[in-house]
Amino acid sequence: MSDAKTLLDLSAVDLLLMRIKKQLEDLPQRAQLLALRTKRAEIDAKAQQVEQMRKECEQTIAKLQDEETMLKAKNAEVQNQVDSTNNYKEVAALTKEIEGFAKRLEKIEFETLKLLERTDKIAAVEQQVATAQARLSKQDTDLHESFQLQAGTLKKEELKAVQAREQFLADLPNDLAARYEKAREAKGGFGAAHVEGSHCSGCRVAFTEGQIAKFREIQEAGDKVSECPYCHRLLVVEL
């Protein structure tokens, strides 16, 4: 294989590697996963908020139930006092205390019912949030698997191209390989082009017939490779 052919094959591999890198960066699953995980974070925050609301309701209900138990015990105690005395004033005072217990117990019952209704609504929201979390988790798994599959295919193609690149570089004389690498680094990814019609395939600038004849003369001499005077990539006239 001629050095000119090897240069073009090497440049083609570098172009392929650039395309693979771009394809990896542009895989749609990346943006989709980012958006999905942002949504999942919002739903998880909502789940924590709703869970906290439920816990607060349950704590308040528990306090009301404790108060209810305490008031009923006091009410029974005061009722025993009423039953055991014949003192009118004492009975009146105890009866008033019992009425206060009754009013508070009635209010506790009302507040407890309202809180139970609220916990029912919260439970419904929790179920909705859990369903959304499960759905998003499934979507995340599916997207991740799809990403891994496509990225894995591209990575295999990339590895194959890298191996081919290493072989092409090894096939070139050291000085020519060094010139190519310098041109590749300077020109953003590939360091060799060819005369395509009357244009440089790298920068698309047109050459004169005299320039093309000079490039061909240099190449046929076999002692060096031409260089595009405009983009400074190594230049192959024809194979």
C-alpha positions in Angstrom: 0.0 0.0 0.0 1.4 3.4 -1.0 2.0 6.1 1.6 -0.6 8.3 -0.2 -3.2 5.6 0.1 -2.4 5.0 3.8 -2.6 8.8 4.5 -6.1 8.9 3.0 -7.2 5.8 4.8 -5.9 7.3 8.0 -7.7 10.5 7.4 -10.9 8.6 6.7 -10.6 6.7 10.0 -10.1 10.0 11.8 -13.2 11.4 10.2 -15.1 8.3 11.2 -13.9 8.7 14.8 -15.1 12.3 14.8 -18.5 11.2 13.5 -18.7 8.4 16.2 -17.8 10.9 18.9 -20.5 13.3 17.7 -23.0 10.5 17.5 -22.2 9.4 21.1 -22.6 13.0 22.2 -25.9 13.4 20.3 -27.6 10.2 21.4 -31.1 11.4 22.2 -31.3 9.3 25.3 -28.8 11.6 27.0 -31.2 14.6 26.9 -34.2 12.4 27.6 -32.5 10.8 30.6 -31.6 14.2 32.0 -35.1 15.5 31.6 -36.6 12.3 33.1 -34.3 12.4 36.1 -35.1 16.1 36.7 -38.8 15.1 36.6 -38.1 12.2 39.0 -36.4 14.5 41.4 -39.5 16.7 41.4 -41.8 13.8 42.0 -39.5 12.4 44.8 -39.6 15.9 46.4 -43.4 15.8 46.1 -43.5 12.3 47.7 -41.4 13.5 50.7 -43.7 16.6 51.1 -46.9 14.4 51.0 -45.4 11.9 53.4 -44.5 14.7 55.8 -48.1 16.0 55.6 -49.5 12.5 56.3 -47.1 12.1 59.3 -48.2 15.5 60.7 -51.9 14.5 60.4 -51.3 11.2 62.1 -49.3 12.8 64.9 -52.1 15.4 65.4 -54.8 12.6 65.4 -52.7 10.6 67.9 -52.5 13.7 70.2 -56.2 14.3 69.9 -56.9 10.6 70.8 -54.6 10.8 73.8 -56.5 14.0 74.9 -59.8 12.2 74.3 -58.8 9.3 76.5 -57.6 11.6 79.2 -60.8 13.7 79.1 -63.0 10.6 79.3 -61.1 9.4 82.3 -61.5 12.8 84.0 -65.1 12.9 83.0 -65.7 9.5 84.7 -63.8 10.7 87.8 -65.9 13.9 88.1 -69.1 11.9 87.4 -68.2 9.6 90.3 -67.8 12.8 92.5 -71.2 14.0 91.4 -72.8 10.6 92.3 -71.1 10.6 95.7 -72.2 14.1 96.9 -75.4 15.8 97.9 -73.9 19.3 98.1 -75.8 21.4 95.6 -73.0 23.9 94.9 -70.5 21.1 94.5 -72.7 19.3 92.1 -73.3 22.4 90.1 -69.6 23.1 89.8 -68.8 19.5 88.9 -71.7 19.5 86.3 -70.2 22.6 84.7 -66.9 20.8 84.5 -68.5 17.8 82.9 -70.2 20.1 80.3 -66.7 21.6 79.5 -65.4 18.0 79.0 -68.3 17.3 76.7 -67.7 20.4 74.6 -64.0 19.6 74.2 -64.8 16.0 73.4 -67.2 17.1 70.7 -64.6 19.5 69.3 -62.0 16.7 69.3 -64.4 14.4 67.5 -65.0 17.1 64.8 -61.2 17.8 64.4 -60.4 14.1 64.3 -63.0 13.6 61.5 -61.6 16.5 59.5 -58.1 15.1 59.9 -59.2 11.6 58.9 -60.7 13.1 55.7 -57.5 14.9 55.1 -55.4 11.7 55.5 -57.7 10.0 53.0 -57.0 12.7 50.5 -53.3 12.6 51.3 -53.3 8.8 50.8 -54.9 9.2 47.4 -52.2 11.7 46.4 -49.5 9.4 47.8 -50.9 6.6 45.5 -50.8 8.9 42.5 -47.2 9.9 43.3 -46.1 6.3 43.8 -47.7 5.4 40.4 -45.8 8.3 38.8 -42.6 7.2 40.5 -43.0 3.6 39.2 -43.8 4.9 35.7 -40.7 7.2 35.6 -38.5 4.5 37.0 -39.6 2.1 34.2 -39.0 4.8 31.6 -35.6 5.5 33.1 -34.6 1.8 33.0 -35.9 1.5 29.4 -34.0 4.6 28.3 -30.8 3.6 30.0 -30.9 0.2 28.4 -31.6 1.8 25.0 -28.7 4.2 25.6 -26.3 1.4 26.6 -27.2 -0.6 23.5 -26.6 2.2 21.1 -23.6 3.5 22.9 -22.2 0.0 23.1 -22.5 -0.5 19.3 -20.8 2.9 18.7 -18.1 2.1 21.2 -17.3 -1.2 19.4 -17.2 0.7 16.1 -14.9 3.3 17.8 -12.5 0.6 19.1 -12.3 -1.0 15.6 -11.5 2.4 14.1 -8.9 3.1 16.7 -7.2 -0.2 16.0 -7.2 0.5 12.3 -5.8 4.0 13.0 -2.9 2.6 14.9 -2.1 0.2 12.1 -2.2 2.9 9.5 0.1 5.1 11.5 2.5 2.1 12.0 2.5 1.6 8.2 3.7 5.2 7.6 7.4 6.3 7.8 7.9 8.0 11.2 8.5 11.5 9.8 5.4 11.3 7.7 3.3 10.0 10.6 4.6 12.9 12.7 3.7 15.4 10.0 0.2 13.9 9.7 -0.4 14.0 13.5 0.7 17.6 13.6 -1.6 18.6 10.8 -4.5 16.6 12.4 -4.1 18.4 15.7 -3.9 21.8 14.0 -6.9 21.2 11.7 -9.4 19.8 14.2 -9.5 16.1 13.6 -8.0 14.9 10.2 -4.7 15.8 8.7 -4.8 14.6 5.0 -7.0 15.6 2.1 -7.0 14.9 -1.7 -7.5 16.9 -4.8 -11.1 16.4 -5.7 -11.6 17.8 -9.2 -9.8 21.0 -8.8 -10.5 21.5 -5.1 -8.9 20.5 -1.8 -11.3 18.0 -0.2 -10.4 19.4 3.2 -10.9 23.2 2.8 -12.7 23.2 -0.6 -10.4 25.9 -2.0 -9.8 25.6 -5.8 -6.3 25.0 -7.2 -4.9 26.2 -10.5 -3.9 23.6 -13.1 -0.3 24.6 -12.4 -0.6 23.9 -8.7 -2.1 20.5 -9.3 0.7 19.6 -11.7 3.2 20.7 -9.1 1.5 18.6 -6.4 1.5 15.6 -8.8 5.2 16.1 -9.6 6.1 16.1 -5.9 4.1 13.0 -5.2 5.5 11.1 -8.1 9.0 11.9 -7.1 8.2 9.8 -4.0 10.5 11.7 -1.6 7.9 13.8 0.1 4.1 14.5 0.3 2.5 17.8 -0.8 0.7 20.1 1.5 -2.4 22.2 0.8 -1.1 25.8 0.8 -4.5 26.9 2.2 -5.4 24.5 5.0 -2.0 22.9 5.4 -3.2 19.4 5.4 -1.1 16.7 3.7 -2.4 16.6 0.1 -2.8 13.5 -2.1 -3.3 14.2 -5.8 -4.4 10.8 -7.0 -3.9 7.1 -6.0 
